[in-house]
Amino acid sequence: MPITIMGDREFQNIPSIKSKALRINLNKNIYGTFAEIGAGQETVRNFFRAGGASGTIAKTMSAYDKDFSDAIYGVEDDHRYVTEARLKKMLSHEMRLIEERIVREKHPNKLFFSFANTVATIDFAKKYKGHGWVGLRYQVTPDGEYNEIILHVRFHENDARLQQNTLGILGVNLIYGAYYKYDSPKKLLRYLYDHIDKDQIEIDTINFSGPIFKDVDNRLMSLQLVKNGMTEAVMFSPDGKNVLPAKVLYKKNVLALRGSFRPVTNVNMDIYKNSLELFLNENRVNPENAISIFEITLSNLRAEGEIDEKDFMDRAKLLCSLGQTVMISNFQQYYKVVEYFSRFTKERMGLAMGVNNLIDIFDEKYYRHLSGGILEAFGKLFFKNLKVYLYPWKDDKTGEVIDSNNLKVHPRMKELYKFFKYNGKVIDIKDADPAVLDIYSRKVLQMIADKQAGWEEMLPKNTAVMIKKQELFGYRKKDHEHAV
């Protein structure tokens, strides 16, 4: 049975790559061009081999030489070639040529498409695995507007030929899915991995646009990437759009805040404000080169074993409305977050967290899967002079405020904790607002559910307004009107 990442019944009778290419070729109306630069003609080769391609392929090309590529598509401002901007220029240029050269009156039923990719496979030293952009612009009706699917991939195989073959399979899956599965974008996404193992290639960004995808929320599509195991993390910019993590994190000083943010509260923003101030005052942190990331782990998105997509969207909207960059990941341990950031930057990083989170970090049970146990995890966590900015916790019963000086870790971890504490790896946030220490997201949610007044004061003003206006987290205007 073909390899898939899901394995349910729906995927047991997957058409072969040859069958998919042949079905496209035998559709007398599908007609377009292939432009593949950087990794060879891998996608179009599958269509040629399948047979019957003469009525489908208008043109195929590879402007492999950079000067020749620039002459066709223009020079990029950053002089780079494996970029989204380059891909979009390729799609636009090739589609314009089809429209100029094919007379509609002669071919009234043709569905035009332009497939393109710009890819760098693994280098000779095998230091960089390679990555690329893949896209399709196409019609589903002869007189219809164009739709687009654009995605970014990272290769995980250690051989250029294998990477090229995987890229070719992905390209066929994309074109096939775009024409025959466009009415089910979530399924289309999963079908991209037909005959590909998730260890071969990673899709870390995808965007759908055009009239047939007008109801698609690309943030939800990104969530599917993480949920399906296609990538480890995705990001949204403050304007709510999908962004490539590598582009956001590249050579940046990164401050990360992990939480459920369900919803984001005044205490979350107090942690952010104070930790950011401490972070920006660190040596080797350039304020103009720093970025803050609000991270939600996949485990925090689950409700009764399944991911509540509406709940996820509510959180993402609120954080983005506060001007924050949001990351959704499947990292349960903090050291994996730091490892991920380290792929893209070697600059100083920081983590902002509460006392309970730090106590959990010093719990050995989270590291039993590592051969080096907690010492291996801590080596990965702190090896780049990373610092933890610790927000105090107030004991509800005693009223005692707990910080790095009086928190209690497991007795076996006491000396290890002291090592990091006395070496300046854990920094207390001393200017925490005492008025917000009693605020918890779960308390806010319970007050909304119970129709109690006063929860608004626990949240940033705009957040409370959005929750009411958009009826988020179970808030219903009618219920609260009756309660008043």
C-alpha positions in Angstrom: 0.0 0.0 0.0 1.4 3.5 -0.8 2.9 5.4 2.0 0.8 8.1 3.6 1.0 10.1 6.7 -2.5 9.3 7.9 -3.2 5.6 7.2 -7.0 5.7 7.5 -9.4 4.0 5.1 -9.8 7.0 3.0 -6.2 6.7 1.9 -6.1 3.0 1.2 -6.8 3.3 -2.6 -4.5 6.1 -3.5 -4.0 6.5 -7.3 -0.4 6.1 -8.4 1.6 9.1 -9.4 1.5 7.9 -13.0 -2.3 7.5 -12.7 -2.7 11.0 -11.4 -0.5 12.5 -14.2 -2.4 10.5 -16.8 -5.8 11.7 -15.6 -4.6 15.3 -15.9 -3.2 14.6 -19.4 -6.3 12.9 -20.6 -8.5 15.9 -19.5 -8.7 17.7 -22.8 -9.3 21.1 -21.2 -6.4 21.3 -18.7 -3.6 23.2 -20.4 -0.6 25.1 -19.1 3.1 25.5 -18.5 5.8 24.3 -16.2 8.7 26.4 -15.0 11.1 24.7 -12.6 14.4 26.2 -11.6 17.1 25.0 -9.3 16.2 21.3 -9.1 15.5 20.1 -12.6 12.3 19.2 -14.4 11.1 16.8 -11.9 7.3 17.5 -11.9 6.8 17.8 -15.6 8.9 14.6 -16.1 6.1 12.6 -14.4 3.6 14.0 -16.9 5.8 13.2 -19.9 6.3 9.6 -18.7 2.6 9.1 -18.1 1.8 9.6 -21.8 -0.8 11.8 -23.5 1.0 15.0 -22.4 0.8 16.8 -25.8 -2.6 18.2 -25.1 -1.7 19.3 -21.5 1.8 20.8 -21.6 2.1 24.0 -23.6 5.7 24.6 -22.5 8.2 23.5 -20.0 11.4 25.3 -19.1 14.2 25.7 -16.6 16.0 29.0 -16.5 18.9 27.3 -14.6 21.5 30.0 -15.2 20.9 33.0 -12.9 21.6 35.6 -15.5 19.2 34.0 -17.9 16.6 33.7 -15.1 17.0 37.4 -14.3 16.6 38.2 -18.0 13.2 36.4 -18.0 11.8 37.2 -14.6 13.7 40.3 -13.5 16.2 40.9 -10.7 15.0 40.5 -7.1 15.6 43.4 -4.7 17.5 41.0 -2.4 19.2 39.3 -5.3 17.9 35.9 -4.1 16.3 33.2 -6.2 14.6 30.8 -3.8 12.0 33.2 -2.5 8.2 33.6 -2.6 8.6 36.8 -4.6 10.5 34.9 -7.3 7.9 32.2 -7.4 5.1 34.7 -7.8 6.9 36.5 -10.6 7.4 33.1 -12.4 3.7 32.3 -12.1 2.6 35.7 -13.3 5.0 35.8 -16.2 4.2 32.3 -17.5 0.4 32.9 -17.2 0.7 36.1 -19.1 2.5 34.3 -21.9 -0.3 31.7 -22.1 -2.9 34.4 -22.4 -0.9 36.3 -25.0 -0.2 33.3 -27.2 -3.4 31.2 -27.0 -6.4 32.6 -28.7 -9.5 32.1 -26.5 -11.9 32.0 -29.5 -10.0 28.9 -30.7 -9.9 27.2 -27.3 -13.0 28.4 -25.4 -13.0 25.4 -23.0 -9.3 25.5 -21.9 -8.5 25.7 -18.2 -5.2 27.5 -18.1 -2.6 26.7 -15.4 0.9 27.7 -14.6 3.0 25.5 -12.3 6.3 26.8 -11.0 9.0 26.0 -8.4 12.3 27.6 -7.3 14.3 25.2 -5.2 17.7 24.6 -3.8 18.5 21.0 -3.0 21.2 19.7 -0.6 24.7 21.2 -1.0 27.8 19.2 -1.7 29.0 19.4 1.9 25.5 18.2 3.0 25.4 21.0 5.5 22.2 22.6 4.2 19.4 20.2 3.4 17.8 22.6 1.0 14.3 24.2 0.6 12.1 25.8 -2.0 8.8 27.4 -3.0 6.2 25.5 -5.1 3.1 27.1 -6.6 0.2 26.7 -9.0 -2.0 29.4 -10.6 -5.0 27.9 -12.3 -8.6 28.1 -13.5 -11.5 25.7 -12.8 -13.8 27.3 -15.3 -12.7 28.6 -18.7 -13.9 32.1 -18.0 -13.2 32.0 -14.3 -10.6 34.0 -12.3 -7.4 32.5 -11.3 -6.8 30.6 -8.0 -3.5 30.1 -6.4 -1.9 27.6 -4.0 1.6 28.5 -2.8 3.7 26.4 -0.4 7.2 26.3 1.1 9.0 23.1 1.6 12.1 21.9 3.5 14.0 18.8 2.4 15.0 16.1 4.9 16.6 13.6 2.6 20.4 13.4 2.3 20.7 12.9 -1.4 19.9 15.5 -4.1 18.5 12.9 -6.5 16.1 11.6 -3.8 15.0 15.2 -3.0 14.4 15.9 -6.7 12.2 12.8 -7.0 10.2 13.7 -3.9 9.7 17.2 -5.3 8.4 15.8 -8.5 5.8 13.6 -6.6 4.7 16.6 -4.6 4.2 18.6 -7.7 1.9 16.0 -9.2 0.0 15.7 -6.0 -0.5 19.5 -5.9 -1.8 19.8 -9.5 -4.0 16.7 -9.1 -5.4 17.9 -5.8 -5.9 21.5 -7.1 -8.2 20.2 -9.9 -10.0 17.3 -8.3 -10.0 18.1 -4.6 -10.3 21.9 -4.4 -13.7 21.7 -2.8 -12.1 20.0 0.3 -8.9 22.0 1.1 -8.1 20.0 4.2 -8.1 16.7 2.2 -6.2 18.4 -0.6 -3.6 19.3 2.0 -3.3 15.7 3.2 -3.2 14.3 -0.4 0.0 16.3 -0.9 1.8 13.5 0.9 0.5 10.7 -1.2 3.5 8.4 -1.8 5.7 10.6 0.3 6.7 10.0 3.9 6.6 12.9 6.3 10.3 12.3 7.0 11.2 13.1 3.4 9.9 16.6 3.1 8.3 19.2 5.3 5.7 21.7 4.3 5.9 24.7 6.7 3.8 27.3 5.0 0.9 27.1 2.7 -1.5 29.8 1.3 -4.7 29.4 -0.7 -6.2 32.3 -2.6 -8.7 33.0 -5.4 -12.5 32.7 -5.7 -12.8 29.0 -5.0 -10.8 29.4 -1.8 -12.6 32.6 -0.6 -13.9 30.8 2.5 -10.6 29.2 3.4 -8.8 30.6 6.4 -5.1 30.0 5.8 -4.4 30.0 9.5 -6.6 27.0 9.9 -4.7 25.4 7.0 -1.5 26.1 8.8 -2.9 24.4 11.9 -3.6 21.3 9.8 0.1 21.2 8.8 1.1 20.9 12.4 -1.8 18.6 13.3 -1.0 16.2 10.4 2.7 16.1 11.3 3.7 17.9 8.1 5.8 20.5 10.1 6.7 21.2 13.7 5.7 24.9 13.8 3.8 27.6 11.9 3.6 31.3 12.4 1.1 34.2 11.9 2.1 37.8 11.6 0.2 40.5 13.5 -2.0 41.1 10.4 -3.2 37.5 10.8 -1.4 36.1 7.7 0.7 33.0 7.4 4.4 33.8 7.4 7.5 31.6 6.8 9.1 31.0 10.2 12.6 31.2 8.7 11.9 34.7 7.4 10.6 35.9 10.8 13.4 34.3 12.8 16.4 34.7 10.6 19.4 36.1 12.6 17.0 37.6 15.1 17.1 38.0 18.9 14.1 36.0 19.9 12.0 36.3 23.1 9.4 33.6 23.4 6.4 33.4 25.7 4.5 30.1 26.0 0.9 30.0 27.2 -2.6 28.8 26.5 -3.7 32.5 26.0 -7.3 31.3 26.4 -7.9 34.2 26.4 -4.9 36.4 26.6 -5.1 38.3 30.0 -3.5 41.3 31.7 -1.0 39.0 33.5 0.1 37.6 30.1 0.8 41.2 28.9 2.5 42.1 32.2 4.9 39.1 31.7 5.4 40.3 28.1 6.1 43.9 29.0 8.5 43.2 31.8 10.4 40.4 30.1 10.8 42.4 26.9 12.3 45.3 28.9 14.8 43.0 30.6 15.6 41.2 27.3 16.3 44.4 25.3 18.7 45.5 28.0 20.8 42.4 27.7 24.2 42.4 26.1 24.3 41.2 22.5 20.6 42.0 22.1 19.9 44.6 19.4 16.5 46.2 20.0 16.1 46.8 16.3 16.7 43.1 15.6 14.5 41.6 18.3 11.2 39.9 17.9 8.7 38.5 20.4 6.9 35.2 19.7 3.7 34.2 21.5 3.8 30.4 21.3 0.9 27.9 21.8 1.7 24.2 21.8 -0.5 21.8 20.1 -1.3 20.1 23.4 -2.8 23.4 24.6 -5.2 23.4 21.6 -6.7 20.1 22.4 -10.2 19.7 23.9 -11.2 16.1 24.8 -8.6 14.6 22.5 -9.4 16.7 19.5 -8.2 20.1 18.4 -11.0 22.7 18.8 -10.4 24.8 15.6 -12.7 27.6 16.6 -11.1 27.9 20.0 -7.7 28.1 18.2 -8.9 30.8 15.9 -10.3 32.8 18.8 -6.9 32.8 20.5 -4.9 33.6 17.4 -7.2 36.5 16.5 -6.9 38.1 19.9 -3.1 37.8 20.0 -2.7 39.2 16.5 -5.0 42.1 17.4 -2.6 43.0 20.1 0.2 43.3 17.5 1.8 40.0 18.3 3.5 37.3 16.2 1.9 33.9 17.0 3.6 30.5 16.7 1.7 27.2 16.9 4.0 24.2 17.5 4.0 20.6 18.5 6.9 21.1 21.0 6.0 19.9 24.5 9.4 20.7 26.0 11.0 24.1 26.1 14.4 22.8 24.9 12.7 21.8 21.6 11.5 25.4 21.1 15.0 26.7 21.6 16.4 24.0 19.2 13.9 25.1 16.6 14.8 28.8 16.9 18.5 27.8 16.7 17.9 26.5 13.1 17.4 30.1 12.0 19.4 32.3 14.4 22.5 32.2 16.4 21.7 35.4 18.3 20.8 35.6 22.0 17.4 34.2 23.0 15.1 34.5 26.0 12.2 32.6 27.4 9.5 34.3 29.6 7.6 32.0 31.9 5.9 31.7 35.3 7.2 29.9 38.3 5.1 26.7 37.7 6.6 26.4 34.2 10.1 26.6 35.6 9.4 24.0 38.2 8.1 21.7 35.4 11.3 22.2 33.4 13.2 20.7 36.4 11.0 17.6 36.4 12.9 14.5 35.2 9.8 12.7 33.9 9.7 15.0 30.8 13.2 13.8 29.6 13.1 10.0 30.0 13.1 9.6 26.3 16.5 11.2 26.0 19.6 9.1 26.4 21.2 11.9 28.3 18.1 12.6 30.4 17.6 16.0 31.9 21.3 16.9 31.4 21.0 16.5 27.7 17.8 18.6 27.6 19.4 21.4 29.7 22.5 21.3 27.4 20.2 22.0 24.5 18.2 24.6 26.4 21.0 26.8 27.8 23.9 26.2 25.4 23.5 29.6 23.7 23.5 31.8 26.8 19.7 31.6 26.9 18.1 33.3 29.8 14.8 32.6 31.5 12.8 35.6 32.7 10.7 34.4 35.6 7.4 35.9 36.5 6.4 35.5 40.2 3.5 33.4 41.4 1.1 34.2 44.3 0.0 31.3 46.5 -3.8 31.8 46.8 -3.9 30.1 50.2 -1.0 31.7 52.0 -0.6 34.9 49.9 3.1 34.2 49.6 4.8 35.4 46.5 7.1 32.8 44.9 10.1 33.7 42.8 13.5 32.2 41.9 14.7 32.5 45.5 12.0 30.5 47.3 10.6 28.2 44.7 10.9 24.5 45.4 12.1 21.9 42.9 12.5 18.2 43.5 15.3 17.5 46.0 17.4 15.7 43.4 17.2 18.7 41.2 18.1 21.3 43.8 21.8 21.5 43.1 21.2 21.6 39.3 18.7 24.4 39.8 21.2 26.3 42.0 23.8 26.0 39.2 21.6 27.8 36.7 20.3 30.2 39.2 23.7 31.4 40.5 25.1 31.5 36.9 22.6 34.1 36.0 20.4 31.9 33.7 17.2 32.7 35.7 16.3 36.3 36.0 13.4 37.4 38.3 10.9 39.9 36.9 10.8 42.3 39.9 8.4 44.9 38.5 5.4 42.5 38.2 2.1 44.2 38.8 0.7 42.9 42.1 -2.8 43.8 41.0 -2.8 41.1 38.3 -1.2 38.2 40.1 -4.6 36.7 40.9 -5.7 36.6 37.2 -6.0 33.2 35.5 -7.4 32.5 32.1 -9.5 29.6 33.4 -11.1 32.0 35.9 -12.0 34.4 33.1 -13.6 31.5 31.1 -15.6 30.4 34.1 -16.9 33.9 34.7 -18.0 34.1 31.0 -19.7 30.7 31.2 -21.4 31.7 34.5 -22.4 35.1 33.0 -20.6 36.9 35.8 -19.7 40.5 35.5 -16.1 41.9 36.0 -14.1 39.6 33.8 -13.5 42.4 31.3 -11.2 44.2 33.8 -8.9 41.1 33.7 -8.2 41.4 30.0 -6.6 44.1 27.8 -9.3 46.5 26.8 -9.4 45.7 23.1 -9.5 42.0 23.9 -12.6 42.2 26.0 -14.3 44.3 23.3 -13.4 41.7 20.6 -14.7 38.8 22.8 -18.1 40.6 23.1 -18.3 41.8 19.6 -17.4 38.5 18.0 -18.9 36.3 20.7 -15.7 34.4 21.4 -15.0 31.7 24.1 -18.7 30.9 24.6 -19.7 34.6 25.2 -23.3 35.3 24.0 -24.7 38.8 23.9 -28.2 37.6 24.6 -27.2 35.5 27.6 -25.4 38.5 29.2 -28.2 40.9 28.5 -30.6 38.6 30.3 -28.1 38.2 33.2 -28.0 42.0 33.5 
